[in-house]
C-alpha cells in the first residue's frame, strides 16, 4: 500500500486580523474559519463510492503505521525545543472558536470513503479544525532537518502541521491526514503554529488545478549519529513506499538501499522534467509534487525566471531546477551514508542526467507533435526556446499555436505553403 498525504488547511480571520489557523487533509485541502469568517476548501481526485459502503467519522479505519515504526519523543510537554533521537513528538491541536465549513470536495471525501452526509454534520468542522479528534487518531508533529538555499538548516520539523493518523480505505489505499496551522508544536520556532489566509488560498488553488486526472557543526537531526534510527527510517520508507524493491531485495539490505536510491534519482529526474519550476527545498522521496508554497506560472519564456520572491540569488531559476534536484539527490546520499557508503551511491548520480534527458526529450517531442526520434530533435527544441526568449513570446501559447500548423505533406500544408510563395 502506498502512503499518500491528505491535507486539510483551515485559515481564519478574527476581529479584522489574520489569526493564522489552517487545517490540511494532503490531496484534500480545506480551509476552516473562526468566528464568522470561514473559508474552507478541499481538493483531491478519485472515484466516489456507493453510499451503502461508505464510512462515517466514527468508523474510519485508522492504522497509524509511522508512529509504530519510528522513534517517538519522550517529552510530552508541548513547547519550542531541540528534539534529539526521535522522528515525531506527540502534540495536540490548539482549538479555535466556532469553526464553520464553507466548502468541501466530495471526491476528496471519497478518498476516505466519507459520503456527503458526513460533511453536513454539525460537528464536521470541529473535527477538521482540530477541536475534536477522530476516533483512532493519534496526533503528532514530525521532526526533520534539511538544506535551504544550499545551506544545512539543522532542525526544522512540522512547525504548523500536525499528523492525525493514517486511514486505510476500502481500496486498500493508505492516506495520511494532517492539520496544518493547528497550533504550536516543538518545531514552531518563533511562530505560533498558525497559517495565514493568503498563502493558504494560493496553495489550495494550485492543488486544485493540478489534482490528478489522475551535531557539533549544527547538523543535528533525529538520526544524526543514530545509525539505529536511520536504519529504521530507511526500512520504513522502502517497505512502505517502494514495496517492489522491498520484496525483491529485503534479504540483502545493502543492495536494497542502493536500488531504492537509484529509483529516487529516477523519480526526481522525471518530476523536474514534468514541472521544471518547483520548490526544491521541499521534495518528496516518492517523486510527487508537494508543498505549493512559493510557486509561479511562467508566461513569457525566460530561462532565468524566479517563482520564489525570497530567492534573491536566483538559485532556483527555471533553467537551474534540474541541477538543484540532482544536488538534492546527492545530499540524500550523504544523509544515508552511515548505512550505505557514498562509494555505493554517488556513482549512480549520473542516472539523473540520463533519466532527465530521456524523459524531457520525450515530453518535448510530444509538445512538438514529432512522431519519430531524430538526432536533431534536441537542437530543434533549444532553438525554439531561444527564439521564444529573444522575442518575449508566451511559453504556453507558442506550443498551442503549433497545433494549428498543418502536418507536412497534408493538403492543408500544400495550400498554406503555396500561399507563402
N, C-alpha and C positions, 0 to 999 in steps of 0.2 A: 504494500500500500504506500502511496506517495503522500507525504505530509504536505499539505498546502495551507496557506495562511489566509484567513478571512479577517478583515479588519473593519470595525465599525467606529467611525470617528464622530465625536459629538463636540460641538463648539458652542459656546454660549456668550450672550451679551447681557449684562445686568447693570441697571441704572446708568445706561449710556456708555458703559465701558466694556471693552473686550475682556472677558474674565477667563478665557482660555480653558475650556474643558472639552476634550474631544475623545469620543469613543471610536473603536475601529473593529470591523469583522473582516481581514485581508482579502481580498477579492470581493468582500462585501463591505462597503464603506458607508457609514451613516453618521450624520451629524445630529446631535440632540441638544436642545437649548434649555435654558434655565429661566424661570420667571417670565413668562410672556413671550419672549422671542426665542423660538426654537427652530433650528434649521437642521433637517435630517436628510441624509441621502445614503442609499445603499447601492452598491454596484457589484455585479458579478454575472456570470453567464453559465447556464447549464440547463438541462431539461427539468421541467416542472413535474411533480409527481401526482398520482391519483390521490384524492383526498382520503380514501379508505386506508391507505398505507402511510399516512403522514404522521409525524411525531407531534408532541406538544413540548412546551418549555420544560415540563417536569419529566418527560420521558426521553430526552436527548441522551444518546449513548456516549458518555464520556469515557475516554481511555487516555489518560494523561501520561503518555509514554516517556516524554522527555524528562519529566520530573522523577520518574523511576530509574532513568538511565544515567543521569548526570548528577554531580555533587550539588547539594543544597547548602546555602549559607546557614550557619548555626545561630547567627544573631537574629532574633525575632523582632527587635525594636526597629521601627522604620525611621531612619534619619540618614542624611547625606554622609557617606563614608567610603573609605577604601575597602574593597572586599577581596579577600585572598582565598584561594583554594576552593572556590565554588563557581558554578555556572549560573545559578539562579538564587535570588533572595525572595523569601515569602513576604509578600506585601498585600494589603487590601486597598481597593479603590477608595478615594475620598468622595463621599456623597455630594450630590448637588441638589439644589432646591427645585422642586416642581418641574422635572424634565418632561417634555412633551414630544411626541412623534409627529413629524411633518410629512415625511415621505419615506417609502420603503421599496426596495426592488424585490419583486416576487421571485424572479429567477435566483436571486441571492439566497432568499429564504429556502428555496427549493434545494440548494446545496446541503442544507441541514435537515431536509425533509419537513420543513415547517410550512403549514398552509396559511392562506390569507387570514383565516380566523384568529390565528395566534397573534398576528400583528395588530389586531383590533382590540386585544385585551387591554384593560386599564393599566395593568402592571408591566406591559411590554417595554415601555420607555424606562421603567425603573430597573429592569434587568440590563438593558443595553446602554444605560448611563453609568452603571456601577453601583447604583443604590441598593440593589438586591443581587444576590449571587444565584446562578442557576444550580439546581441540584447536580452534584457531581463535579462542579467547577472547583479548581484549585488555583488560587491567584498567586502570581509570582512575576518578578522583573528579571530580565536576562542580563547577566554580566558579560561584557565582551570588551575587547580593545582593538585598536587598529590604526591605520595610517590615514591622515588627512592632508591634502596638498603636499604629498611627498614626505611628510614627517610622521614619525610614530607618535601617536597622541596619548598613549597609555590607556588607562581605564576610561571607557566611555559608558556603555550599558544603556538599558532602556530607561531614559530619564523621564519619559512621558508615556511609555507603553506598559500595559500590564497584561500578562498572559492569563487567560481564563481557563484554558484547557484545550483538549483535542477531542473532536467529535467524529465518530465513525458513522457514516450514513448508510442507507440501505444498499448502495452500490459498492460498499466496502472502501470508499474513499475516506481518507483521514484529513480533516480540516481543523487547523488551529484557529482559535478565536482569541482576539485581543481587544482590549480597550486602549485607546490612545488619548492622552490628555486627561486621564482619570485620576491624576493627583501625584503627590510626592512619592519618589522611590529613592533608594540609596544612591542612584545614579543621576539624580536630577541636577547635580552640581549647583549652580547659582539660581536655577529656575524653580518654578513651583509645580512642575509636572502637568501643567495645562497646555493647551494649544490654541492659537489664535484662529479666528474665523477665516481670515483672508487666505492663508496658505492651505487651510483645510478644504475650502471650496475648490481651489486650484487642483489639489491632489485628487479630489473626488471627480472633477470634470475630466481630468486626463485618464483616470482609471476607467471611467465610463466610456470614453472614446475608444480606448484600446482594449476593452474587455474581449475575451475570446469569441470568435465567430465559430470562437474557439476557446622589577629588578633594580639594580644599582643605578642604571642609566635612565630609569623611568619606564623601562619596557616591562611593566608588570601587568599581567592579565591573569585570568583564572587558572591558566595551565602553564605559565612560565615557571620553569624549574620543577614542575609537577608532571613528570612523564606518565604517571598513572592516570591523571585526569585527561591529559592529551590523548592517551590511548583510548580511554572511554569515549571521548568526543569523536574520534575517528571511527571507532567501531559503530557507534550510534548513527553517525552520518552515512556511512557506507550501507549498513544494514537497512536503514530507513529510506534513504533516497536513491541508492544505487543497488537495488536488490539483485539484479542480474550479476553484477560484479561480486557481490557477497556470496551468491550461490556458486559461482564458478571458482572463487579463489579463497574462500574462508579458511581453508586448511593451510594456506600459505600467506601469512599476514603481509610480509614484505611485498610480494607480488600483487596482492590485493590493493595495497595502498598506492603502489605505482600505477596500476591500471585505473584506479579512482582518480589520481592526479591527472593522468592523461585525458580522461574523459571530462574533467573540469575545464581543462585547457580548451578542448574542442568546443564545449558548450559555450564558454565565454567568448571564443572567437566568433561563433555563429550569432551570439547575442549582439555583439557590437556591429557585425555586418548587417544585421537586421535593422538596428535602431541608430547606430552611429553616435548620436548625441544622447548620453545617459549620465546619471550621477554616479561617477565611478568610485566614490568613497563608500558607497553602499551597494555591494554586489552580492547577488545570491549565488551560493555554491552549487545550485542546481540549474543555473543558466536561465533564470527568469528575470523579467523586469520587476523591480521593487522600488518602493520609496519615491514616489513622484514629488520630490522636494523641488529644488531648483531645476526647472526644465524649460524648454522653449521650442518653438517651431520656426524653422529657417525658411524665410520667404525667398529673397534673392540669394542665389548661391554664393557663399563666402566660406572658403576653407578655414578661415580664422574666426568663424562665428563662435561666440561665447554665450551659452544659455544660462550661466550662473553668474549673477551680478557680483558675488563675492570672490570670483576667480580673477583677481586683479592682474595676475601674471600670465594669464592665458594658458595655464597648464592643461586645461580640459577643453581646448578648442575642438571644433569638429574634426579637423584633419589629424589631431593628436590622439583621438579617442582609442584607436586600435593599439597604439603604443602604450598608453596608460593601462589598458586592460591586460596587456601582456605583462606589464610591470607588476600589476596586481597578482597575476599568477605566479610570478617569481617570488613575491612576498609570501604567498601561501606556502611555497616550497620551503622557505626559510622558517615559517611558523611551525612546520611539522617535522623539522629536521632531527629532532630528538628521537623520533620513531623511524623516519625514512631519511637516510643520509642525502645530502644535496647531490652527491655523486650519482644517486639513483633517480633523482627527479629533474634537476636542471637540464640535463641533456635532452629532455623531451620538450623543452620550451619552444623549440623550432616547430613543433606541431601547430603552434598558434598561427604562425605566418602561413603555413601550408593550408590549414583549415580556413583561415580568414580569406586568403586569396582565392581559393576554390569556391567558397560559398558566396563571397561578394561578387565574383565574376559571373557566377550562375544567376544571381539575382539581377545583375545589370543586363545580362543578355535578355532576360525576360522583360525588363523595362523597355529595352530597345526593340523587342519583338524579333530577336535573332533566333533562327531555327537551328542553326548548326554552329559548332565551335570553329573559329578561325584564329590563326596566330595574331592577327592584327586587332582582335577584339579589345584588348587592353588599351592599345593606342587610341582606338575609336572612343572609348569611354573617357579617357583622360583629355582628349582634345575637345570633346563635347562639354565636359565640366569646365575646362579652361575658358571656352567661349562664353559659357554662362557667367563665369566670374567676371570676365572683362566687360561684358555688356550689362551686367547687373540684372540678368534675367531671373525670373521666378523659377525656383527649383522644381516645384511640383507641376506647374503649368507647362513647363517646357517638355516634360515627359508626357503629359496628357496630350499636348499638341502632336506628338509623334504618332498618336493613334489615328490622327486624321490624314496622315500621309498614305497615299496608295501604295500597295505592295508592288515592287519591281516586276515587270512582266505582265501585270494585270491591264485590263482595258483602261481603267481609270489612270493608271500610271502613264500609259502611252499618250492619252489625251492631255494630261497635265504637262508632260514633257514637251509635247508639241506646242502647247500654249506659251511655254517659256522661250521657244526658239524664234 
